[in-house]
Amino acid sequence: MIVLGATSCGRLPFLPSMQSGEPPAVLQTGTNVSPQLLSATQTPNETATPSLAVTNANTLAAAQFTATAALPCDAATAGRPIDVTIPDDTVIPAGASFTKTWRLVNSGSCTWTREYAVVWFSGDQMGPVLFQPLPHEVQSGQSVDISVDLRAPEEIGVRQSYWKLRNADSKYFGIGPAGDAPFWVRIIVEETPSAEPTASLAPTSTSVALLQGSLDLVVGEGVDLDAGVKITAGQGDLDLGINGDQILLQPTSGALISLSGFANPSQADCRQVAQNPDPLTLTNEMVGAYYCYTTDQGLPGVARLMAVNLDSIRLDFVTWAIP
C-alpha cells in the first residue's frame, strides 16, 4: 500500500478537506487515476454531463427555426446579373422598341405563380405595356428571367422607368433590405437619325395608355373600362354573369369584346380583331388569354384573364387613348 506523499516539486496535491481524525486517502497499487480532479461530491465512476454541447445544439436549432419562421412570403433579390439585357445607360433612338429582361431571385417562402407579375411603378412610362405576368412558376430559391417589351420615349436625354413585383393579391413588393425597393431600366434617348426627305410623310399613330389596372369581378358586378372601376351591373362596359356552371363575360351599353389569343396584342392588332357584343365563356383553360375590347365611349383596350374561380375572375386591363 502506497501513501500519497509529496510530489516531485515538493508540494502536496490538492485533496478535499478532511474531518479531524480521518486517515489520509490511500490508493491501491496499480490503480489508474484520471488526471482530471474530481469534485467532492463526484465518484470516480460518474461521468460529467456534456451540458455545453447540448446547449449549443439547442441554441443552433432554435436559431435555425427562428430564421425560417421569419422568412417573409414574398421577397425578391437581384439576380446575377439583374440586367440580362439593356444595361444602364444603353443608348436607344427616340421611339425605338426594345426588350428589357431582368433576372430576379425568389428569396421568400412562397411560390411565385403565373398570377404574379412585374408592373410599372413610377418614372418614365416606356410604351403601352405596364405589366407582364411571370413566364412560369418560380419556387423559393429559384431565379427567373422576366422580359418586357418597351419603347424609348420621344424626349431626349436620360430616361428611367421603375418597376416592382405584384403578387396574386395585387400587393406590391420589390428588392433591397426592406423588400420594397423598385428595380429599373435606365436608357439614354438620342434623336432618331434623319431619313431622306420624301414627297409626303404619313403620320404614325402611337398607342398611349389612358389607364391601366387589375381588378377582381364577382358574379353580378360590372366594370367601367373608361374609368377603370367596378360598377353596378348593366351600367359599365362588361358584366360578369353565370349560366349553369359557366362563367360569362357580357359586354353591355354598346361595348364590344373578342378573344385575341395568348400573345399580347398591340392597339393595331386589336383593330384587326372582329369585336362583337356576344358574351364570352371563361374557363381555366383560357387563363392567360388576351381580349381586345372597345368601351361604350369608343376607346380601345386589351384585357388579360388572370384567374377564373367558381363565381369570380381577375382581369388586368389597359385602355388606350385614341390617337
Residue pairs with C-beta under 8 A, 6 or more apart in sequence:
1 26
1 28
1 29
2 26
2 27
2 29
3 24
3 26
4 12
4 13
4 15
4 24
4 25
4 26
4 27
5 12
6 12
7 13
14 37
15 25
16 40
18 24
18 25
27 33
34 44
38 44
42 48
71 108
71 109
72 108
72 109
72 179
73 108
73 109
73 110
74 108
74 110
74 165
74 167
74 171
74 173
74 179
75 106
75 107
75 108
75 173
75 179
76 104
76 105
76 106
76 107
76 108
76 165
76 173
76 174
76 175
76 179
77 104
77 105
77 107
77 175
78 103
78 104
78 105
78 175
78 183
79 102
79 103
79 104
79 105
79 143
79 145
80 103
81 87
81 103
82 102
82 103
82 104
82 183
83 101
83 102
83 103
84 101
84 102
84 103
84 145
85 98
85 99
85 100
85 101
85 147
86 92
86 98
86 99
86 100
86 101
86 185
86 187
88 186
89 158
89 186
89 187
89 188
90 187
90 188
91 187
91 188
91 190
92 98
92 152
92 187
92 188
92 189
92 190
93 152
93 189
93 190
93 191
93 192
93 193
94 152
94 153
94 154
94 155
94 156
94 189
94 190
94 191
94 192
95 151
95 152
95 153
95 154
95 192
95 206
96 151
96 152
96 192
97 127
97 149
97 150
97 151
97 152
98 149
98 150
98 151
98 152
98 187
99 147
99 148
99 149
99 150
100 147
100 148
100 150
100 185
101 145
101 146
101 147
101 148
102 118
102 145
102 146
102 163
102 183
103 143
103 144
103 145
103 146
104 143
104 144
104 146
104 165
104 175
104 183
105 141
105 142
105 143
106 112
106 138
106 139
106 140
106 141
106 142
106 143
106 144
107 140
107 141
108 140
109 140
110 140
110 167
111 137
111 138
111 139
111 140
112 134
112 137
112 138
112 144
112 165
112 167
113 134
113 137
113 168
114 133
114 134
114 136
114 137
114 287
114 288
115 133
115 167
115 168
115 306
115 307
115 314
116 133
116 134
116 138
116 165
116 166
116 167
116 168
117 131
117 132
117 133
117 134
117 165
117 166
117 316
118 131
118 132
118 134
118 146
118 148
118 163
118 164
118 165
118 166
119 130
119 131
119 132
119 163
119 164
119 165
119 166
119 172
120 130
120 131
120 161
120 162
120 163
121 162
121 163
121 164
121 172
121 182
122 162
122 182
123 159
123 160
123 161
123 162
123 184
124 153
124 159
124 160
124 161
125 153
125 161
125 209
126 150
126 151
126 152
126 153
126 159
126 161
126 185
127 149
127 150
127 151
127 207
128 151
128 207
128 208
128 209
128 266
128 267
128 318
128 320
129 148
129 149
129 150
129 264
130 209
130 212
130 318
131 166
131 212
131 214
131 316
132 146
132 147
132 148
133 288
133 304
133 306
133 316
134 144
134 146
135 144
135 145
135 146
135 147
136 144
138 144
148 163
149 264
150 161
150 185
152 159
152 187
152 189
153 159
153 189
154 189
155 189
156 189
156 190
156 191
157 188
157 189
158 186
158 187
158 188
158 189
159 186
159 187
159 188
159 189
160 184
160 185
160 186
160 187
161 184
161 185
161 186
162 182
162 183
162 184
163 182
163 183
163 184
163 185
164 172
164 173
164 174
164 182
164 183
165 172
165 173
165 174
166 172
166 173
166 214
167 173
168 307
170 214
172 180
173 179
173 180
174 180
174 181
174 182
174 183
175 181
175 182
175 183
205 267
205 268
205 323
206 323
207 266
207 267
207 268
207 320
207 323
208 320
208 321
208 323
209 318
209 319
209 320
209 321
210 299
210 319
210 320
210 321
211 227
211 228
211 318
211 319
212 228
212 316
212 317
212 318
212 319
213 228
213 316
213 317
214 306
214 314
214 315
214 316
214 317
215 223
215 228
215 230
215 314
215 315
215 317
216 312
216 313
216 314
217 223
217 230
217 238
217 240
217 312
217 313
217 314
217 315
218 240
218 311
218 312
219 240
219 241
219 242
219 247
219 311
219 312
220 233
220 240
220 241
221 230
221 231
221 232
221 233
221 239
221 240
222 230
222 231
222 232
222 233
222 234
222 235
222 236
222 237
222 238
222 239
222 240
222 252
223 229
223 230
223 231
223 236
223 237
223 238
223 315
224 230
224 231
224 235
224 236
224 237
224 295
225 236
225 237
225 238
225 255
225 293
225 295
225 299
225 301
225 303
225 317
225 319
226 237
226 295
226 296
226 297
226 299
226 319
228 317
228 319
230 236
233 239
233 240
233 241
233 252
234 252
234 253
235 252
235 253
236 252
236 253
236 255
236 296
237 251
237 252
237 253
237 255
237 293
237 295
237 296
238 249
238 250
238 251
238 252
238 255
238 257
238 293
239 249
239 250
239 252
240 247
240 248
240 249
240 250
240 312
240 313
241 247
241 248
241 249
241 250
241 279
242 248
242 311
246 281
247 281
247 282
247 283
247 308
247 311
247 313
248 279
248 280
248 281
248 282
249 257
249 279
249 280
249 282
249 291
249 313
250 279
251 257
251 277
251 278
251 279
251 293
252 296
253 296
254 277
254 296
255 277
255 293
255 294
255 295
255 296
256 275
256 276
256 277
256 293
256 294
257 275
257 276
257 280
257 291
257 292
257 293
257 294
257 303
258 273
258 274
258 275
258 276
258 280
258 291
258 292
258 293
259 280
259 286
259 289
259 290
259 291
260 269
260 270
260 273
260 289
260 290
260 291
260 292
260 302
261 289
261 290
262 288
262 289
262 290
263 290
264 290
264 302
264 304
265 273
265 290
265 292
265 302
267 300
267 320
269 292
270 292
270 300
270 301
270 302
271 300
273 292
275 292
275 293
275 294
280 291
282 305
282 308
282 313
283 308
284 308
286 305
286 308
287 305
287 306
287 307
287 308
288 304
288 305
288 306
289 304
289 305
290 302
290 303
290 304
291 302
291 303
291 304
291 305
292 300
292 301
292 302
293 300
293 301
293 302
293 303
294 300
294 301
295 301
295 319
298 322
299 319
299 320
299 321
299 322
300 319
300 320
300 322
301 317
301 318
301 319
301 320
302 317
302 318
303 315
303 316
303 317
303 318
304 315
304 316
304 317
305 313
305 314
305 315
306 313
306 314
306 315
306 316
307 313
307 314
